[in-house]
Amino acid sequence: MTSNNNKKRGSPVPMPCISCAEFQQQLPDLFATGDHRIADGTPLHEHLDTCENCSALVRDLQYIAEQASALLLTVDEEPSDAVWQKIQETLDTERTMQAALKVEPS
């Protein structure tokens, strides 16, 4: 008698293999959510475990996303009075120099 169930009970079901191209097609959706984690046990995670190129790509994209996010953070600190004073002095100096250039010698 031949059994249709050749799998052992309790053994994990093999994950479908995906190619690098299939994996990379799903990256925009992964990074669009802002959550750059890939759930364990998914075909994406299984591919990352076996493909160094895609693993490196995801690490690079995660780094880029983190750096871009940091650029968007607002700074709560205002420039000091000394900075504003230096800006004002520079503007005044430039205005004085421009006015001097406009006056023709007699």
C-alpha positions as CSV (number, residue, x, y, z in Angstrom):
1,M,0.0,0.0,0.0
2,T,1.4,3.4,-1.0
3,S,0.8,6.3,1.2
4,N,0.1,9.8,-0.2
5,N,1.6,11.3,2.9
6,N,5.4,10.8,2.7
7,K,6.1,13.5,5.2
8,K,7.0,12.7,8.8
9,R,4.5,14.0,11.4
10,G,5.7,17.1,13.0
11,S,8.4,17.9,10.4
12,P,8.4,21.5,9.2
13,V,6.8,22.2,5.8
14,P,9.5,23.4,3.4
15,M,9.3,27.0,2.5
16,P,8.9,27.8,-1.2
17,C,12.1,29.1,-2.7
18,I,12.1,32.5,-4.2
19,S,14.7,34.0,-6.5
20,C,16.7,37.2,-5.9
21,A,14.5,39.0,-8.4
22,E,11.3,37.9,-6.6
23,F,12.8,39.0,-3.3
24,Q,13.9,42.4,-4.6
25,Q,10.5,43.0,-6.1
26,Q,9.0,43.0,-2.6
27,L,11.6,45.4,-1.1
28,P,9.7,48.6,-1.9
29,D,6.7,47.4,0.0
30,L,8.8,46.3,2.9
31,F,10.5,49.7,3.2
32,A,7.4,51.7,2.4
33,T,5.8,50.6,5.7
34,G,8.7,52.0,7.7
35,D,9.1,48.7,9.5
36,H,12.2,47.2,7.9
37,R,11.9,43.9,9.7
38,I,11.1,40.6,7.8
39,A,9.0,38.2,9.8
40,D,10.7,34.9,10.7
41,G,9.4,31.8,8.8
42,T,8.4,33.7,5.7
43,P,9.9,33.0,2.2
44,L,11.5,36.5,2.4
45,H,13.3,35.6,5.7
46,E,14.3,32.2,4.4
47,H,15.8,33.8,1.3
48,L,17.8,36.2,3.4
49,D,19.2,33.3,5.4
50,T,20.6,31.8,2.3
51,C,21.5,34.7,0.0
52,E,24.4,36.9,1.1
53,N,23.8,39.4,-1.8
54,C,20.2,40.1,-0.8
55,S,21.2,40.2,2.9
56,A,23.8,42.9,2.1
57,L,21.3,44.8,0.1
58,V,18.8,44.8,2.9
59,R,21.4,45.9,5.4
60,D,22.4,48.8,3.1
61,L,18.8,49.8,2.5
62,Q,18.1,49.7,6.3
63,Y,21.2,51.9,6.9
64,I,20.1,54.4,4.2
65,A,16.5,54.5,5.6
66,E,17.8,55.1,9.2
67,Q,20.1,57.9,8.0
68,A,17.4,59.5,5.9
69,S,15.0,59.4,8.9
70,A,17.6,61.0,11.1
71,L,17.9,63.9,8.6
72,L,14.1,64.6,9.0
73,L,14.3,65.0,12.8
74,T,13.7,68.5,13.8
75,V,16.2,70.4,15.9
76,D,14.6,71.9,19.0
77,E,17.5,74.1,19.8
78,E,17.6,77.6,18.4
79,P,20.9,79.3,17.4
80,S,22.5,81.3,20.2
81,D,22.5,85.1,20.3
82,A,26.1,85.1,19.3
83,V,25.3,83.3,16.0
84,W,22.5,85.8,15.2
85,Q,24.9,88.7,16.0
86,K,27.6,87.3,13.7
87,I,25.0,86.9,10.9
88,Q,23.9,90.6,11.4
89,E,27.5,91.8,11.4
90,T,28.2,89.9,8.2
91,L,25.1,91.4,6.5
92,D,26.0,94.9,7.7
93,T,29.6,94.5,6.3
94,E,28.3,93.3,3.0
95,R,25.8,96.2,2.7
96,T,28.6,98.7,3.6
97,M,30.9,97.2,0.9
98,Q,28.1,97.2,-1.7
99,A,27.3,100.9,-0.9
100,A,31.0,101.8,-1.2
101,L,31.2,100.2,-4.6
102,K,28.2,102.2,-5.9
103,V,29.7,105.5,-4.9
104,E,32.0,106.7,-7.6
105,P,35.1,108.7,-6.6
106,S,35.0,112.5,-7.5
